[in-house]
Amino acid sequence: MGIGKKAKNVSRTLTGKTKETTGKATGNKSLEAKGKAEKIKGKAAQAAERGKDTLRGRRANP
């Protein structure tokens, strides 16, 4: 996985977690749901990149 894509995916995951936590703390269900969705997108993108690396024969780091 390229370092740029890895950083972007981790950033998306962390941003989603932040939004989710903020939504829970403030009682804002919409923000909480958006945060969960963004976190899931980031994790899915990370998994996809690891899969690509595996298919290319590179060692994928967890």
C-alpha positions in Angstrom: 0.0 0.0 0.0 1.3 3.4 -0.9 2.1 5.6 2.1 -0.1 8.4 0.7 -3.1 6.1 0.4 -2.4 4.6 3.8 -2.3 8.0 5.5 -5.5 9.1 3.7 -7.3 5.9 4.8 -6.1 6.2 8.4 -7.1 9.9 8.4 -10.6 9.0 7.2 -10.9 6.4 9.9 -9.8 8.8 12.7 -12.0 11.6 11.4 -14.9 9.2 11.4 -14.2 8.1 14.9 -14.0 11.8 16.0 -17.3 12.6 14.4 -18.9 9.6 15.9 -17.7 10.4 19.4 -18.7 14.0 19.1 -22.1 13.0 17.9 -22.6 10.7 20.9 -21.4 13.3 23.3 -23.7 16.0 22.0 -26.6 13.7 21.3 -26.4 14.5 17.6 -27.6 11.3 15.9 -26.9 12.6 12.4 -23.2 13.4 13.2 -22.8 10.1 14.9 -24.2 8.2 11.9 -22.0 10.2 9.5 -18.9 9.4 11.7 -19.7 5.7 11.7 -20.1 5.7 7.9 -16.8 7.5 7.4 -15.0 5.2 9.8 -16.3 2.2 7.9 -15.2 3.7 4.6 -11.7 4.2 5.9 -11.5 0.7 7.3 -12.8 -0.8 4.0 -10.3 1.2 2.0 -7.5 -0.1 4.2 -8.6 -3.7 3.7 -8.9 -3.2 -0.1 -5.4 -1.8 -0.2 -4.0 -4.7 1.8 -5.8 -7.1 -0.6 -4.2 -5.4 -3.6 -0.8 -5.7 -2.0 -1.4 -9.4 -1.3 -2.3 -10.0 -4.9 0.7 -8.1 -6.1 2.9 -10.3 -3.9 3.9 -7.6 -1.5 3.9 -8.2 2.2 0.8 -6.4 3.6 1.2 -4.8 7.1 -1.8 -5.1 9.4 
